[in-house]
Amino acid sequence: MTKKTLHAIQSPIEGNLTVPGDKSISHRSIIFGSLSKGRTVVSNFLDGEDCLRTIDAFRAMGVSIQKNGAHVIIDSKGVNGFVEPKQPIDLGNSGTTARLLLGVLAGLPFHVTLFGDDSLTNRPMDRVVRPLRQMGAKIDGRENGKYLPISIRGGALESISFIPPVKSAQVKSAVLLAGLFGDSNTTVIESTKTRDHTENMLQAFGGEINVDQTTITIPANQSLEGTTIDVPGDISSAAFFLVAAAIVPNSKLTINDVGLNHTRTGIIDVLKKMGASIEVKEERHIGGEIIGSITIESSKLNGIEIDGDLIPRMIDEIPIVALLATQANGKTVIRDAEELRYKESDRIQSVVDTLQGLGATIQATEDGMIIDGDTSLSGGVGNSYGDHRIGMMIAIASLITKEDTQLIDPECINISYPSFFSDLANIQQK
């Protein structure tokens, strides 16, 4: 396993930055482009390992997908042009591909086997398997379909009304995608609104969906048409640099063309509540998504409590928020984040172990963590645990450590942000 030395330079963060395309939207652009008839052109596609797994999956079903960097062209005959894959489909580390693809495969008259890497093989799939079985899909796998590898035989589905037991956009999206193959209307009733990229993108492809607060209803047997998708910058990727600028003295950074979907901007709310100097400008709307810029300066921060409906709006940003909290005055408490235990790693334990190793005062709870702030970080060894967001958190932490930091398995960052280290170097004052 490789290591990367992160030097403790402590230079200010400044300038302008555009982060790669949104990971969630990139996945969905391939899914809906493949389900639609005609040509779909995607710009600013995230050229990361996870999203490439989604492309490979639909290519295995006969969809023509051409990619040149961040530019993707999909030519599809719609679902009637799909063919049964000849080989099991390797999903790598991509939980989004796994869960959303199961929703599509549930309605197709194919037999398909899905598998992934060690991390994905230990992530729970039963949260989508249960409702898909309720709709009529035949699914089997390890521990009765709880874990990959999973074998699915799809076909005619019955529409359902479903209340997800977890706050998860992936679960919601899997059921909505399967609902396209149902016999009437499929309804998902959420307890808390989760990211709504699936709903937005369906409409961008000419689909029909009814959203009444946290109740989403999708009619079956819709005809979708290819379109043009401009993927905004990923706010989950931007979050690492927002925190960097907030905690590194004498910093000022602007991030342009970033997605500002209100189901994803919890990180901005947290920064504001902590007292960060931050300005957000909403500039345009494309495909149901808000795109704009964020400017942030280094600030004196205060610890806060983070819980409730805020958590689903920033679930992927909690690792970097934990680092942010180590530099705030007072205590920060994160609750209601038990979903973190089922990510690429057990992110609650991974974050706590990693930050403790770097000198932070932090403890894990069943559903979150407690962080004592205004703490000087020492440096040392940071294990990414193969989790891209832990790896990026360690890299940002190294900007304020007293000594150099050794990052174990930096390659995992390529899952969502292949240009992370070069972008970081470009905004460090020389």
C-alpha positions as CSV (number, residue, x, y, z in Angstrom):
1,M,0.0,0.0,0.0
2,T,1.4,3.4,-1.0
3,K,2.1,6.4,1.1
4,K,2.2,10.1,0.2
5,T,4.2,12.6,2.3
6,L,2.1,15.8,3.0
7,H,4.5,18.6,4.0
8,A,3.5,20.9,6.8
9,I,4.0,24.1,4.9
10,Q,1.0,26.1,6.4
11,S,0.8,28.5,3.5
12,P,-2.5,30.5,2.9
13,I,-5.2,29.3,0.5
14,E,-6.1,31.9,-2.1
15,G,-7.4,32.3,-5.6
16,N,-10.2,30.9,-7.7
17,L,-11.1,27.2,-8.2
18,T,-13.5,25.1,-10.2
19,V,-14.0,21.7,-8.8
20,P,-14.9,18.6,-10.9
21,G,-18.5,17.7,-11.8
22,D,-21.0,16.5,-9.2
23,K,-20.6,12.8,-8.6
24,S,-24.3,12.2,-7.9
25,I,-25.4,14.0,-11.0
26,S,-22.8,12.4,-13.2
27,H,-24.0,8.9,-12.2
28,R,-27.6,9.9,-12.9
29,S,-26.8,11.5,-16.3
30,I,-25.5,8.1,-17.5
31,I,-28.5,6.2,-16.1
32,F,-31.2,8.5,-17.5
33,G,-29.3,9.0,-20.7
34,S,-29.2,5.2,-21.2
35,L,-32.9,4.8,-20.3
36,S,-33.8,7.6,-22.8
37,K,-34.2,7.3,-26.6
38,G,-31.8,9.3,-28.7
39,R,-28.6,11.2,-28.0
40,T,-27.6,12.7,-24.6
41,V,-24.6,14.9,-24.4
42,V,-23.1,15.4,-20.9
43,S,-20.5,18.1,-20.2
44,N,-18.3,18.4,-17.0
45,F,-18.9,14.7,-16.3
46,L,-16.9,13.5,-13.2
47,D,-14.1,11.5,-14.7
48,G,-13.6,9.5,-11.5
49,E,-13.5,5.7,-10.9
50,D,-17.0,5.5,-9.4
51,C,-18.8,7.2,-12.3
52,L,-16.8,5.2,-14.8
53,R,-18.3,2.0,-13.2
54,T,-21.8,3.3,-14.1
55,I,-20.7,3.8,-17.7
56,D,-19.2,0.3,-17.8
57,A,-22.5,-1.2,-16.5
58,F,-24.6,0.4,-19.2
59,R,-22.1,-0.4,-21.9
60,A,-22.4,-4.0,-20.8
61,M,-26.1,-3.8,-21.6
62,G,-25.4,-2.6,-25.1
63,V,-25.7,1.2,-24.7
64,S,-23.3,3.2,-26.9
65,I,-21.3,5.6,-24.6
66,Q,-18.4,7.6,-25.9
67,K,-16.3,9.5,-23.4
68,N,-13.5,12.1,-24.0
69,G,-12.4,13.3,-20.6
70,A,-15.3,15.2,-19.0
71,H,-17.4,15.1,-22.3
72,V,-19.7,12.1,-22.7
73,I,-22.1,11.2,-25.6
74,I,-24.8,8.5,-25.0
75,D,-26.7,7.1,-28.0
76,S,-29.5,4.8,-26.8
77,K,-32.5,3.1,-28.2
78,G,-34.0,3.2,-24.7
79,V,-34.7,0.1,-22.5
80,N,-36.0,-1.8,-25.5
81,G,-32.5,-1.7,-26.9
82,F,-30.8,-3.1,-23.8
83,V,-29.3,-6.6,-24.0
84,E,-28.5,-9.0,-21.2
85,P,-24.9,-8.7,-20.0
86,K,-22.7,-11.7,-20.9
87,Q,-20.5,-11.4,-17.8
88,P,-21.0,-10.3,-14.1
89,I,-20.7,-6.6,-13.7
90,D,-17.8,-5.2,-11.6
91,L,-19.0,-2.1,-9.6
92,G,-15.6,-1.5,-8.0
93,N,-16.2,0.8,-5.0
94,S,-19.3,2.5,-6.2
95,G,-22.3,2.2,-3.8
96,T,-24.3,4.6,-5.9
97,T,-23.9,2.4,-9.0
98,A,-24.8,-0.7,-7.1
99,R,-28.0,0.6,-5.5
100,L,-29.3,2.7,-8.4
101,L,-28.5,0.0,-10.9
102,L,-30.5,-2.6,-8.9
103,G,-33.5,-0.3,-9.3
104,V,-33.1,-0.4,-13.1
105,L,-32.3,-4.1,-13.3
106,A,-35.4,-4.9,-11.2
107,G,-37.6,-4.0,-14.2
108,L,-35.5,-5.6,-17.0
109,P,-36.1,-9.2,-18.2
110,F,-32.4,-10.2,-17.6
111,H,-30.4,-12.2,-15.2
112,V,-27.4,-10.1,-14.0
113,T,-24.8,-10.6,-11.3
114,L,-23.2,-7.6,-9.6
115,F,-20.0,-7.6,-7.5
116,G,-17.5,-5.1,-6.1
117,D,-14.3,-4.6,-4.2
118,D,-13.8,-5.5,-0.6
119,S,-15.2,-2.2,0.7
120,L,-18.4,-2.4,-1.4
121,T,-18.8,-6.1,-0.6
122,N,-19.3,-5.1,3.0
123,R,-21.8,-2.3,2.4
124,P,-25.5,-3.2,3.0
125,M,-27.7,-3.6,0.0
126,D,-30.8,-5.0,1.7
127,R,-32.1,-1.5,2.1
128,V,-32.9,-1.5,-1.6
129,V,-33.3,-5.2,-2.0
130,R,-36.3,-5.3,0.3
131,P,-38.5,-2.8,-1.5
132,L,-37.4,-4.2,-4.9
133,R,-38.5,-7.7,-3.8
134,Q,-41.8,-6.2,-2.7
135,M,-42.2,-5.0,-6.2
136,G,-41.6,-8.4,-7.6
137,A,-37.9,-8.6,-8.5
138,K,-36.1,-11.9,-7.8
139,I,-32.9,-11.1,-6.0
140,D,-30.4,-13.4,-4.2
141,G,-27.0,-12.8,-2.7
142,R,-24.8,-13.2,0.2
143,E,-26.7,-13.3,3.5
144,N,-30.0,-13.4,1.6
145,G,-29.2,-10.5,-0.5
146,K,-27.8,-8.2,2.2
147,Y,-24.4,-8.0,0.6
148,L,-22.7,-8.3,-2.8
149,P,-22.3,-10.4,-4.9
150,I,-25.9,-10.1,-5.8
151,S,-27.8,-11.9,-8.6
152,I,-31.0,-10.3,-9.9
153,R,-33.6,-11.5,-12.3
154,G,-35.9,-8.6,-13.2
155,G,-39.2,-8.4,-15.0
156,A,-42.7,-7.1,-14.6
157,L,-43.0,-5.1,-11.4
158,E,-45.9,-4.0,-9.2
159,S,-46.0,-0.4,-8.1
160,I,-45.8,0.3,-4.3
161,S,-46.0,3.0,-1.8
162,F,-42.8,2.9,0.3
163,I,-41.5,4.6,3.4
164,P,-37.7,4.3,3.5
165,P,-36.4,3.1,6.9
166,V,-33.2,5.2,6.4
167,K,-32.6,8.7,5.2
168,S,-31.0,7.8,1.9
169,A,-31.3,9.3,-1.6
170,Q,-29.9,6.1,-3.0
171,V,-32.7,4.0,-1.6
172,K,-35.3,6.6,-2.7
173,S,-33.8,6.7,-6.2
174,A,-33.6,2.9,-6.6
175,V,-37.3,2.6,-5.9
176,L,-38.2,5.5,-8.2
177,L,-36.2,4.0,-11.0
178,A,-37.9,0.6,-10.5
179,G,-41.2,2.5,-10.5
180,L,-40.6,3.4,-14.1
181,F,-41.2,-0.3,-14.8
182,G,-44.2,-0.6,-12.5
183,D,-47.9,-1.2,-13.3
184,S,-49.2,2.2,-12.0
185,N,-47.9,5.0,-9.8
186,T,-45.0,4.3,-7.3
187,T,-44.7,6.6,-4.3
188,V,-41.9,7.2,-1.9
189,I,-42.6,9.0,1.4
190,E,-39.5,10.3,3.1
191,S,-39.3,11.3,6.8
192,T,-36.7,14.0,5.8
193,K,-36.1,15.3,2.3
194,T,-32.9,13.9,0.9
195,R,-30.9,15.1,-2.2
196,D,-33.3,15.3,-5.1
197,H,-31.1,15.0,-8.2
198,T,-33.1,11.9,-9.4
199,E,-36.3,13.9,-9.4
200,N,-34.7,16.9,-11.2
201,M,-33.0,14.8,-13.8
202,L,-36.0,12.8,-14.6
203,Q,-37.8,16.0,-15.5
204,A,-34.8,17.2,-17.6
205,F,-35.2,14.1,-19.7
206,G,-38.9,14.9,-20.2
207,G,-40.2,12.6,-17.5
208,E,-43.2,13.1,-15.2
209,I,-42.9,13.2,-11.4
210,N,-44.9,14.7,-8.7
211,V,-43.2,16.1,-5.6
212,D,-45.3,17.2,-2.7
213,Q,-42.8,18.1,0.1
214,T,-41.5,14.7,1.1
215,T,-43.9,12.6,-0.9
216,I,-42.7,11.7,-4.4
217,T,-44.9,9.9,-7.0
218,I,-43.7,8.6,-10.3
219,P,-45.9,7.2,-13.1
220,A,-44.9,4.0,-14.8
221,N,-44.1,3.4,-18.5
222,Q,-42.8,6.8,-19.4
223,S,-41.0,7.7,-22.6
224,L,-37.8,9.6,-22.0
225,E,-35.9,11.5,-24.6
226,G,-32.2,12.3,-24.8
227,T,-31.1,15.8,-23.8
228,T,-28.1,17.9,-22.9
229,I,-26.8,17.9,-19.3
230,D,-24.3,20.4,-17.9
231,V,-23.0,18.9,-14.6
232,P,-22.3,21.6,-11.9
233,G,-19.2,21.4,-9.7
234,D,-19.6,19.0,-6.8
235,I,-20.2,20.8,-3.5
236,S,-19.0,17.7,-1.6
237,S,-15.6,18.1,-3.3
238,A,-15.7,21.9,-2.8
239,A,-16.3,21.4,0.9
240,F,-12.7,20.3,1.5
241,F,-11.4,23.6,0.1
242,L,-14.0,25.7,1.8
243,V,-12.8,24.2,5.1
244,A,-9.2,24.7,4.1
245,A,-9.8,28.4,3.5
246,A,-11.7,28.8,6.7
247,I,-9.0,27.2,9.0
248,V,-5.7,28.3,7.3
249,P,-4.8,31.8,8.4
250,N,-4.9,34.7,5.9
251,S,-6.8,32.7,3.3
252,K,-9.5,33.8,0.8
253,L,-10.9,31.5,-1.9
254,T,-13.6,31.6,-4.5
255,I,-15.1,28.4,-5.9
256,N,-17.0,28.9,-9.2
257,D,-19.7,27.0,-11.0
258,V,-20.5,24.8,-8.0
259,G,-23.9,23.1,-7.5
260,L,-26.0,24.9,-4.9
261,N,-28.9,22.4,-4.7
262,H,-30.7,23.2,-1.4
263,T,-30.6,19.5,-0.4
264,R,-26.8,19.6,-0.6
265,T,-25.8,22.9,1.0
266,G,-25.7,21.8,4.7
267,I,-22.0,22.5,4.6
268,I,-22.6,26.1,3.9
269,D,-25.2,26.3,6.8
270,V,-22.6,24.8,9.2
271,L,-19.9,27.2,8.2
272,K,-22.3,30.1,8.7
273,K,-23.4,28.8,12.1
274,M,-19.8,28.5,13.1
275,G,-19.1,32.1,12.2
276,A,-17.2,31.7,8.9
277,S,-17.0,34.7,6.6
278,I,-18.7,33.2,3.5
279,E,-20.7,34.6,0.6
280,V,-22.8,32.6,-1.7
281,K,-24.1,33.8,-5.1
282,E,-26.8,31.8,-7.0
283,E,-26.1,32.6,-10.6
284,R,-28.2,30.4,-12.9
285,H,-30.4,27.3,-13.1
286,I,-29.7,24.4,-15.4
287,G,-31.7,21.1,-15.5
288,G,-33.4,21.8,-12.2
289,E,-30.1,22.5,-10.5
290,I,-28.8,25.8,-9.1
291,I,-25.2,26.8,-10.0
292,G,-23.3,29.6,-8.4
293,S,-20.1,30.7,-6.6
294,I,-18.9,30.6,-3.0
295,T,-16.3,33.0,-1.5
296,I,-14.8,32.2,1.9
297,E,-12.2,33.8,4.1
298,S,-10.3,32.5,7.1
299,S,-12.3,33.1,10.2
300,K,-12.7,32.7,14.0
301,L,-15.0,29.8,14.4
302,N,-17.2,28.5,17.3
303,G,-18.4,25.0,18.1
304,I,-22.0,24.1,17.4
305,E,-24.5,21.2,17.5
306,I,-25.2,19.5,14.2
307,D,-28.2,17.1,14.0
308,G,-31.7,16.5,12.7
309,D,-32.7,17.5,9.2
310,L,-29.3,19.1,8.6
311,I,-27.5,15.8,8.5
312,P,-28.9,14.4,5.2
313,R,-28.0,17.7,3.6
314,M,-24.3,17.2,4.5
315,I,-23.8,13.5,5.1
316,D,-20.8,13.2,2.8
317,E,-19.2,16.4,4.3
318,I,-19.1,15.2,8.0
319,P,-15.5,14.0,7.8
320,I,-14.2,17.4,6.8
321,V,-16.6,19.2,9.2
322,A,-15.1,17.1,12.0
323,L,-11.7,18.6,11.0
324,L,-13.3,22.0,10.9
325,A,-14.6,21.5,14.4
326,T,-11.1,20.8,15.8
327,Q,-10.2,24.5,14.9
328,A,-13.4,26.1,16.4
329,N,-13.6,27.5,19.9
330,G,-15.5,25.2,22.2
331,K,-17.2,21.8,21.6
332,T,-19.0,20.6,18.5
333,V,-21.5,17.7,18.8
334,I,-22.6,15.7,15.7
335,R,-25.7,13.5,16.1
336,D,-28.2,11.6,14.0
337,A,-25.4,10.5,11.6
338,E,-25.5,6.7,12.1
339,E,-25.7,6.4,8.3
340,L,-22.0,7.2,8.3
341,R,-21.2,3.7,9.6
342,Y,-22.4,2.3,6.2
343,K,-20.2,4.3,3.9
344,E,-17.0,3.4,2.1
345,S,-15.7,2.8,5.6
346,D,-17.3,3.1,9.1
347,R,-16.8,6.9,8.7
348,I,-17.6,7.6,12.4
349,Q,-14.8,5.4,13.6
350,S,-12.5,6.2,10.7
351,V,-12.8,9.9,11.3
352,V,-12.3,9.6,15.1
353,D,-9.3,7.3,14.8
354,T,-7.7,9.4,12.1
355,L,-8.1,12.7,13.8
356,Q,-7.0,11.3,17.2
357,G,-3.9,10.1,15.5
358,L,-3.2,13.6,14.3
359,G,-3.6,15.1,17.7
360,A,-7.3,16.0,17.9
361,T,-9.5,15.5,21.0
362,I,-12.5,13.7,19.6
363,Q,-14.7,10.8,20.6
364,A,-17.2,8.6,18.8
365,T,-20.8,8.1,19.8
366,E,-23.3,5.6,18.4
367,D,-24.6,8.1,15.9
368,G,-21.9,10.7,15.6
369,M,-19.0,12.3,17.4
370,I,-18.0,15.0,20.0
371,I,-15.1,17.2,19.1
372,D,-13.2,19.6,21.4
373,G,-12.1,22.6,19.4
374,D,-9.2,25.0,19.1
375,T,-6.8,22.1,19.1
376,S,-3.3,22.2,17.6
377,L,-2.7,19.2,15.3
378,S,0.6,17.5,15.4
379,G,0.8,15.4,12.2
380,G,2.0,11.9,11.9
381,V,0.4,9.0,10.0
382,G,-3.1,9.2,8.5
383,N,-4.8,6.1,7.2
384,S,-7.5,6.8,4.5
385,Y,-9.0,3.3,5.1
386,G,-9.5,3.3,1.3
387,D,-12.1,6.0,1.7
388,H,-11.7,9.0,-0.6
389,R,-13.3,11.4,1.8
390,I,-11.1,10.4,4.7
391,G,-8.1,10.7,2.4
392,M,-9.0,14.3,1.4
393,M,-9.7,15.2,5.0
394,I,-6.2,14.1,6.0
395,A,-4.7,16.2,3.1
396,I,-6.6,19.3,4.3
397,A,-5.5,18.6,7.9
398,S,-1.9,18.5,6.8
399,L,-2.2,22.2,5.9
400,I,-2.3,23.1,9.7
401,T,-0.2,20.4,11.3
402,K,3.1,21.1,13.0
403,E,4.9,18.2,11.3
404,D,4.6,16.3,8.1
405,T,1.8,13.8,7.6
406,Q,2.1,10.4,5.9
407,L,-1.2,9.6,4.0
408,I,-1.7,5.9,3.5
409,D,-3.5,4.9,0.2
410,P,-3.8,8.3,-1.4
411,E,-5.0,6.6,-4.6
412,C,-8.5,6.1,-3.2
413,I,-9.1,9.9,-3.7
414,N,-9.3,9.1,-7.5
415,I,-12.8,7.6,-6.8
416,S,-14.3,11.1,-6.7
417,Y,-11.5,13.7,-7.3
418,P,-8.6,12.6,-9.5
419,S,-7.2,16.2,-9.7
420,F,-7.4,16.9,-6.0
421,F,-3.7,17.3,-5.2
422,S,-3.0,19.4,-8.3
423,D,-6.0,21.7,-7.5
424,L,-4.8,22.0,-3.9
425,A,-1.3,22.9,-5.0
426,N,-2.7,25.6,-7.4
427,I,-4.5,27.5,-4.5
428,Q,-1.6,27.4,-2.0
429,Q,0.3,30.7,-1.8
430,K,3.8,30.0,-3.1
